[in-house]
Structure formats: structure tokens, C-alpha cells
Amino acid sequence: MRRRRLVVPLLCAAALAAAAVVIVAAVLLHRDTTLEFQMVDSVSGKWVWDATMKLQGREAQGYYQTDAGPSRYSFTHLAPGASTLEISAPGYKPMSVPVVLHRGANRIARPVEMTGLEIPGLARFVLFESLDSSDIVVQLRPVGQDGKAVQNHPCLSIWVGARVSVETVGGLPARDSVDSGAARGQELFRGEVPWTWDPAPESVFRYSARIAGAAMKADPSPLRVIDYLVVVPDPSAITKPELDSLMQRVWGLDAAARASALQAEKGRLRFFTDTSWNVKARQE
């Protein structure tokens, strides 16, 4: 009688153990296979605008990312095994990333770096200046062939050069803004200008450059004329070191010779010139 009482609990325990094994096996068998990843612009390290991501017939779209870092994207309900993550975006080189998916959660350890190739539809740059103490801050505004500003685009490693001169009228420093008749007087600065990239979603224009007041010759005249050169490389055809080396060679040439040298690089880069008159100088 006592032995029978022991057998019943043992049988129950065995049944429960078997049921647990079945439940665990079912959970493992039906565990969702997912892939999580990030992507960034290879130059700015920030968001990639209007990115299309595809994997196993599924598709997702990406726009801005957070200030805290690149957004995390994920695909769910995937089939385990070898697959390929496809990412494309306007102005970027498409990427194909091979992945081997294991049952359960999968993650690509490093962000996928997207290489920008062009500013889509770029026709010209318009430049606007403002003063920050003795520095001249310049907004570089890309304009498309449709005449509209290009707001969201890849961050390319552009090269920006500027020549700052005293604005003159009749051979004397200009005292007031004029619509015509102004000329270039004494040169106060000539050289490459460093630029920065603004990834903030609310920003209308991304590139800005700064001509340091300390780098310009002091002059009491109130107005400046600034000649700009903006060079936009094709990263698939010319590297940043190659571009820097080229610009060191051609920047010192006169305007006509420099333009001829840059035109000879057609297919590897595009260049744009612009001139701003009546730029106010800091007055002590």
C-alpha cells in the first residue's frame, strides 16, 4: 500500500518533467528569428535620409535618427539561414550585407557605413554670411536643378576655399553697400576654410564654414568681398587625400588656370564658384 502511494507522485513528477521538455522544445522551435542593425553616413557618422532596407521580402524605410546615436532597425519573423540585407538611399552607394541568421535574436555588431556619392540634383551652391565676433560664418546652401534647396543629402567630404578682399568703389574702401561699381581691393585672406555638418532635423542647411577673424589681415574698412570655391568629389573616383593633394597644387593658380585644372578632373569631381559682395566686417 505504501509502495503504491510512492508510485503515484513519481508518475506525476515524470509527467510534469515530460511536459516541461515538450514546452521548452516548442518555445525553441517557435522562437522568432530577428535581425537588429544600425546604419550611418560614412563621413558624418549620422543618419542616412530616405534609406530603404530589404531582407527576405520584407521592407523598411529610415529617415532621421536620434541625437543620442544611430537608430536601431530590426526585421522580425525571419527564416534562419544565409540571407542578404540590402540597403539603398538617394545619393548613396547601395550596400549588400551577407548575414547568417540563427534562430532567435541576431544583431550586426557594427553600424553599416553608407558611402555618399552625390548631392542629388545639385546645380549650384548659394552662400550666406553672418558675423560671430571677428569670424565670418558661411552657410553653404545646395540648390537643385529645380531651383529648390536640397535639404537632406549625403555628407560628402567637400573642399571649400575662400578669398577675402576689401570692397572698394572708385579705388577707395566702400563705406556703404552698392549694387554696382564695386571692386576688389587689398586681399585679407586666401585659403582653405574648414566646414562642419549639422545633422539636426530642424536645420534647413547642413554645411557651414568659418573664416577665422584671426586668419584675416586687420583692416578698418567696413565691407568685404568674398570669392568662394566649393569642390564636390565623387568618392568612388577620388579619395580625400587625393583631393587634398590636388587642391594644394591648384589653389595657388590664378582663377582661369585653376578652373582649367579642375575641369580636367571632370568625372572625379565637380566645382562651383560664387562671390558675395557687401559682406559686413566686424567694427571695433
Residue pairs with C-beta under 8 A, 6 or more apart in sequence:
28 103
31 103
31 104
32 76
32 77
32 104
33 76
33 77
33 78
33 79
33 80
33 101
33 102
33 103
33 104
33 106
34 74
34 75
34 76
34 77
34 78
34 104
34 105
34 106
35 55
35 74
35 75
35 78
35 85
35 99
35 101
35 106
35 107
35 108
36 72
36 73
36 74
36 105
36 106
36 107
36 108
37 72
37 73
37 74
37 85
37 97
37 107
37 108
37 111
37 112
38 70
38 71
38 72
38 73
38 108
38 111
38 112
39 48
39 51
39 53
39 62
39 70
39 73
39 87
39 111
39 112
39 113
39 114
40 46
40 47
40 48
40 70
40 111
40 112
40 113
40 114
41 47
41 48
41 113
41 114
41 116
41 154
41 155
42 113
42 114
42 115
42 116
43 116
43 154
43 155
43 156
43 157
43 197
44 155
44 197
44 199
46 65
46 70
46 155
46 197
46 199
47 62
47 63
47 64
47 65
47 70
47 71
47 199
48 62
48 87
48 89
48 92
48 114
48 154
49 63
49 64
49 89
49 90
49 152
49 153
50 61
50 62
50 63
50 89
50 90
50 152
51 61
51 62
51 63
51 87
51 88
51 89
51 92
51 114
52 59
52 60
52 61
52 62
52 87
52 88
52 89
53 59
53 60
53 61
53 62
53 73
53 75
53 85
53 86
53 87
54 60
54 85
54 86
54 87
55 75
55 78
55 83
55 84
55 85
55 86
55 99
56 75
56 78
56 79
56 83
58 75
58 78
60 73
60 75
62 71
62 73
64 201
65 71
67 200
70 111
78 101
79 101
80 101
80 102
80 103
81 100
81 101
82 98
82 99
82 100
82 101
83 98
83 99
83 100
83 101
84 96
84 97
84 98
84 99
85 95
85 96
85 97
85 98
85 99
85 108
85 112
86 94
86 95
86 96
86 97
87 94
87 95
87 97
87 112
87 114
88 94
88 95
89 114
89 154
90 120
90 153
91 116
91 117
91 118
91 119
91 120
91 153
91 154
92 114
92 115
92 116
92 117
92 154
93 114
93 115
93 116
93 117
93 236
95 112
95 114
97 108
97 112
99 106
99 108
114 154
115 235
115 236
116 153
116 154
116 155
116 156
116 235
117 154
117 234
117 235
117 236
118 154
118 156
118 232
118 234
119 142
119 150
119 153
119 154
119 156
119 232
120 144
120 150
120 153
121 144
121 145
121 146
121 150
122 142
122 143
122 144
122 145
122 150
122 232
122 270
123 143
123 144
123 145
123 147
124 142
124 143
124 272
124 274
125 140
125 141
125 142
125 143
125 228
125 230
125 272
125 274
126 141
126 143
126 274
127 138
127 139
127 140
127 141
127 226
127 228
127 274
127 276
128 138
128 139
128 141
128 276
129 136
129 137
129 138
129 139
129 226
129 276
129 279
130 136
130 137
130 139
131 137
131 280
131 282
132 210
133 213
133 282
134 212
134 213
134 214
134 216
134 282
135 210
135 211
135 212
135 213
136 164
136 210
136 211
136 213
136 224
136 226
136 279
137 208
137 209
137 210
138 162
138 193
138 208
138 209
138 210
138 211
138 226
138 228
139 205
139 207
139 208
140 158
140 160
140 195
140 205
140 207
140 208
140 209
140 230
141 149
141 205
142 149
142 150
142 153
142 205
142 207
143 149
143 150
144 150
149 204
149 205
151 204
151 205
151 206
153 206
155 197
155 206
156 232
156 233
156 235
157 233
157 235
157 240
157 243
158 195
158 207
158 230
158 231
158 232
158 233
159 192
159 229
159 230
159 231
159 233
159 243
159 244
159 247
160 192
160 193
160 194
160 195
160 209
160 228
160 229
160 230
160 231
161 190
161 191
161 192
161 193
161 228
161 229
161 231
161 247
161 251
162 189
162 190
162 191
162 193
162 209
162 211
162 226
162 227
162 228
162 229
163 187
163 189
163 190
163 226
163 227
164 187
164 188
164 189
164 190
164 211
164 216
164 224
164 225
164 226
165 184
165 185
165 186
165 187
165 188
165 224
165 225
165 226
165 227
166 173
166 184
166 185
166 186
166 188
166 219
166 221
166 223
166 224
166 225
167 173
167 174
167 182
167 183
167 184
167 185
167 221
167 223
167 224
167 225
167 277
167 278
167 279
168 174
168 182
168 183
168 184
168 185
169 178
169 181
169 182
169 183
170 181
171 183
173 185
173 219
173 221
173 222
173 223
174 182
174 221
174 222
174 223
174 278
175 222
175 223
176 223
177 223
177 277
177 278
178 277
178 278
182 225
182 277
182 278
184 225
184 227
185 221
186 217
186 219
187 217
188 216
188 217
188 219
188 224
189 211
189 215
189 216
189 217
191 215
191 251
192 247
192 251
193 209
193 210
193 211
194 209
194 210
195 207
195 208
195 209
195 210
196 207
196 208
196 209
196 210
197 206
197 207
198 205
198 206
198 207
198 208
199 206
211 226
213 282
219 281
221 281
222 280
222 281
222 283
223 278
223 279
223 280
223 281
224 279
224 280
224 281
225 275
225 276
225 277
225 278
225 279
226 275
226 276
226 279
227 273
227 274
227 275
228 273
228 274
228 275
228 276
229 251
229 258
229 271
229 272
229 273
230 271
230 272
230 273
230 274
231 243
231 247
231 262
231 269
231 270
231 271
231 272
232 269
232 270
232 271
232 272
233 240
233 243
233 268
233 269
234 267
234 268
234 269
234 270
237 267
237 268
237 269
238 246
238 265
238 268
238 269
243 269
246 265
249 261
250 257
250 258
250 261
250 262
251 258
253 261
259 271
259 273
262 269
262 271
